[in-house]
Amino acid sequence: MNKFLSDSLYFVNALCAFLIILGSGLVAMGSAKENETLAFVLGIAGGTIVSILICGSLAVLLSIKDELVLLNKSMSEVEKN
């Protein structure tokens, strides 16, 4: 069950990143009084930075988890031999 939850976190992380980027663009566009297109582009850029910081950190932790699992498997194979 833990493996399923951990694997599903990859999808949730990607979805969260997409929603942060799109949501920030839409909020910026909605709050702009003039030139909504420029506000949307700047909102997307800001959302990308925030998404990199938040979801990128989680992606690094997930990557570390995968490496630890591989290390554990290789260590258990060495102990068997």
C-alpha positions as CSV (number, residue, x, y, z in Angstrom):
1,M,0.0,0.0,0.0
2,N,2.8,2.4,0.8
3,K,4.4,1.8,-2.6
4,F,1.1,2.6,-4.3
5,L,0.8,5.8,-2.4
6,S,4.4,6.8,-3.0
7,D,4.0,6.1,-6.8
8,S,0.8,8.0,-7.0
9,L,2.6,11.0,-5.4
10,Y,4.5,11.5,-8.7
11,F,1.2,12.1,-10.5
12,V,-0.1,14.3,-7.8
13,N,3.1,16.4,-7.8
14,A,2.9,16.9,-11.6
15,L,-0.8,17.8,-11.4
16,C,-0.1,20.2,-8.6
17,A,2.7,21.9,-10.6
18,F,0.3,22.3,-13.6
19,L,-2.4,23.8,-11.4
20,I,-0.1,26.2,-9.7
21,I,1.2,27.4,-13.1
22,L,-2.2,27.7,-14.8
23,G,-3.9,29.1,-11.7
24,S,-1.3,31.9,-11.2
25,G,-1.7,32.9,-14.9
26,L,-5.5,33.0,-14.6
27,V,-5.4,35.0,-11.3
28,A,-2.9,37.5,-12.8
29,M,-5.1,37.8,-15.9
30,G,-8.2,38.3,-13.9
31,S,-6.7,41.0,-11.7
32,A,-5.2,43.0,-14.6
33,K,-7.1,46.1,-15.6
34,E,-5.3,46.5,-18.9
35,N,-3.3,44.1,-21.1
36,E,-4.6,40.8,-19.8
37,T,-2.3,38.9,-22.1
38,L,0.9,40.3,-20.6
39,A,-0.5,39.7,-17.2
40,F,-1.2,36.1,-18.1
41,V,2.3,35.6,-19.4
42,L,3.8,37.1,-16.3
43,G,1.5,35.1,-14.1
44,I,2.6,31.9,-15.9
45,A,6.3,32.9,-15.4
46,G,5.7,33.6,-11.7
47,G,3.8,30.4,-11.3
48,T,6.6,28.4,-13.0
49,I,9.1,29.8,-10.4
50,V,6.8,28.9,-7.5
51,S,6.1,25.5,-9.0
52,I,9.8,24.8,-9.4
53,L,10.4,25.7,-5.7
54,I,7.5,23.7,-4.3
55,C,7.0,20.7,-6.6
56,G,10.7,20.6,-7.5
57,S,11.6,20.1,-3.8
58,L,9.1,17.3,-3.6
59,A,10.5,15.7,-6.8
60,V,14.0,15.8,-5.3
61,L,12.7,14.0,-2.2
62,L,10.9,11.4,-4.3
63,S,14.1,10.9,-6.3
64,I,16.1,10.4,-3.1
65,K,13.5,7.8,-2.0
66,D,13.9,5.9,-5.3
67,E,17.7,5.9,-4.9
68,L,17.4,4.6,-1.3
69,V,15.1,1.8,-2.5
70,L,17.7,0.8,-5.2
71,L,20.5,0.9,-2.6
72,N,18.5,-1.2,-0.2
73,K,17.9,-3.8,-2.9
74,S,21.5,-3.9,-4.0
75,M,22.7,-4.3,-0.4
76,S,20.3,-7.1,0.2
77,E,21.6,-8.9,-2.9
78,V,25.2,-8.5,-1.7
79,E,24.3,-9.9,1.7
80,K,22.7,-13.0,0.0
81,N,26.0,-13.7,-1.8
